[in-house]
Amino acid sequence: MNLTDIKRQRGAALITSLVIVLVISILGVGIARQVIAQRKVSSSQYDQIITFVNAESGMQEAEAVINENTPQSLSVNAASPLVVTINADNNWWKTTANWVSGAVATDGVNTLDGTPTYLIEDAGIEGDLDVSSTAPKRHFFRVTAKAKGAADGESFLQSHYAIWE
């Protein structure tokens, strides 16, 4: 190697190493952003799962209330009604007085965030074409449960439940 080759190569190694550092830095920043985005998604999914479990807990509690009470105490005309009239107004789900707080759910060890609430609505008694029939009839209830998570997650579940009268 002669002196002119050395003079021409001056700084080439520095520029090459700076380009490699720049490429590695860009890759590192991209991977970090992707990890942060994945973490937000998994946190949101976890919150949604917790709210669903809490809403399911509220649904089961409401169905237990229906099973444990007599048809007379489930009437909307009872002294302290456990149910409300179905479709009494369009904003039934916004009225906080309609909702009953359920028991806080646990995963066996820890208490889950959020308290489930439920609403039992009287959907009426099954109609019968034979008015003289004395056969038992089904009384339907619409059960709606909701739960909020630690973040902004909220789950609503709804089912129809029937008992024999």
VEXSE-648914 format. One line per field, with one value per residue (C-alpha): residue in one letter; x, y, z. Coordinates in steps of 0.02 Angstrom, whole numbers, plus 32768, in hexadecimal, padded with zeros to 4 digits. Layout:
# residues N
residu <- c(A;...)
c1 <- c(X;...)
c2 <- c(Y;...)
c3 <- c(Z;...)
***
This chain:
# residues 165
residu <- c(M;N;L;T;D;I;K;R;Q;R;G;A;A;L;I;T;S;L;V;I;V;L;V;I;S;I;L;G;V;G;I;A;R;Q;V;I;A;Q;R;K;V;S;S;S;Q;Y;D;Q;I;I;T;F;V;N;A;E;S;G;M;Q;E;A;E;A;V;I;N;E;N;T;P;Q;S;L;S;V;N;A;A;S;P;L;V;V;T;I;N;A;D;N;N;W;W;K;T;T;A;N;W;V;S;G;A;V;A;T;D;G;V;N;T;L;D;G;T;P;T;Y;L;I;E;D;A;G;I;E;G;D;L;D;V;S;S;T;A;P;K;R;H;F;F;R;V;T;A;K;A;K;G;A;A;D;G;E;S;F;L;Q;S;H;Y;A;I;W;E)
c1 <- c(8000;8047;802D;7FAC;7F38;7F3D;7F13;7E7D;7E37;7E3E;7D90;7D41;7D3D;7CEF;7C66;7C43;7C36;7BC5;7B50;7B49;7B24;7A9B;7A49;7A50;7A06;7976;7953;7959;78DE;7868;786C;7850;77B7;7772;778A;7730;769E;7691;7691;7600;759E;75BB;758C;74EA;74C4;74E4;746E;73E9;73F9;73E8;734D;7300;7321;72D4;723C;7228;722F;71A5;713D;714C;711E;7082;704D;7065;6FF5;6F6E;6F7E;6F7D;6EE0;6E29;6DCF;6D6B;6E08;6E4C;6DB3;6DCB;6D36;6D8A;6DAC;6E66;6E71;6F0D;6EE2;6EB1;6E36;6E88;6E9F;6E58;6EBF;6F42;6FCD;6FB7;7070;70A5;703D;70B2;7020;6FEA;708E;70B0;7164;71A0;7224;72D7;7322;73C6;743A;744E;74DC;74C9;7431;7412;7406;7359;72AF;722D;717E;70E0;702E;6F9B;6F09;6E60;6E42;6D97;6D43;6D3B;6C97;6C25;6BA3;6B36;6AF7;6AA8;6B4F;6B91;6C3B;6CD0;6D13;6DBF;6DE6;6E71;6EF1;6F73;7014;7098;7140;71CB;7278;7300;73B9;744E;7468;73DC;739E;72E5;7284;71C9;7179;70C2;705C;6FA9;6F7C;6EDA;6E8A;6DEC;6D54)
c2 <- c(8000;80A7;8152;818D;80F8;8121;81D8;81A9;8134;81B6;81C2;8132;80C0;814B;816D;80B3;8099;8132;80EF;8046;809B;8103;8067;800A;80A2;80AD;7FF4;8007;8099;8038;7F9F;8009;805C;7FB2;7F6E;8005;7FF0;7F36;7F5D;7FD7;7F55;7ECC;7F43;7F6E;7EB6;7E8D;7F19;7EDA;7E29;7E68;7ECF;7E39;7DC8;7E4A;7E5F;7DA2;7DA0;7E23;7DBD;7D20;7D81;7DC9;7D1C;7CDD;7D6A;7D31;7C7B;7CA3;7D10;7CE9;7D2A;7DA0;7DF3;7E04;7E65;7F1C;7F3D;7EF0;7F5A;7F64;7F28;7ECC;7EEA;7F7D;7F83;7F59;7FED;8065;80ED;80FB;8128;8094;806B;811E;8129;80F5;80D6;8041;7FE4;7F72;7F5E;7EAB;7E55;7E79;7DEA;7D95;7D25;7CB3;7D19;7DD0;7E41;7E79;7F33;7F7C;7F4E;7EFA;7F3F;7EF0;7F1B;7EA2;7ED1;7E7D;7E3F;7DF7;7D4F;7CDA;7CEA;7C54;7C40;7BD9;7C54;7BC9;7B6E;7B59;7B1B;7B75;7C05;7C4C;7CF7;7D4C;7DC7;7E28;7E2F;7EB1;7EB7;7F35;7F4F;7FD0;7FA8;8002;805F;8094;7FE4;7FC1;7F21;7F09;7E5C;7E37;7D98;7D61;7CF3;7C95;7C45;7BDA;7C23)
c3 <- c(8000;7FD2;801E;7F9E;7FC3;807C;805C;7FEF;8075;80FD;814C;80E9;8181;81EA;816B;8156;8212;8225;819E;81F7;829F;824B;8200;82A6;8300;8285;829C;8359;8359;82E6;8355;83F1;83A3;8371;8422;846C;83F3;841C;84D5;84C0;845D;84DD;856B;8511;84F3;85AA;85E0;8568;85AD;8660;8636;85DD;8674;86E8;8679;8673;8731;8738;86BC;8728;87C4;8771;8737;87E9;8828;87AF;87E6;88A0;88A0;8886;87ED;885E;88A3;87F2;87BA;878D;8800;889A;8934;890C;8859;8822;876C;86FF;866F;85CB;8556;85D8;8583;84FB;8575;85EB;85E0;860A;86AA;8737;87AE;8741;875B;87F0;8828;8825;888A;885A;87F7;8823;87C1;8858;88A3;8874;886A;87B8;8790;877E;87C7;875A;8754;8710;86E1;86DD;866E;866A;85B8;85DF;85E6;8551;84F6;84DF;8457;84CA;854D;85B4;85C4;8674;863B;8685;8620;860B;8653;85F2;8632;85D3;8637;860B;8662;864D;8694;8682;8684;86CD;862A;85B4;8590;85AA;8586;8576;8576;855E;856A;8579;860B;862B;86C2;86CD;8722)
***
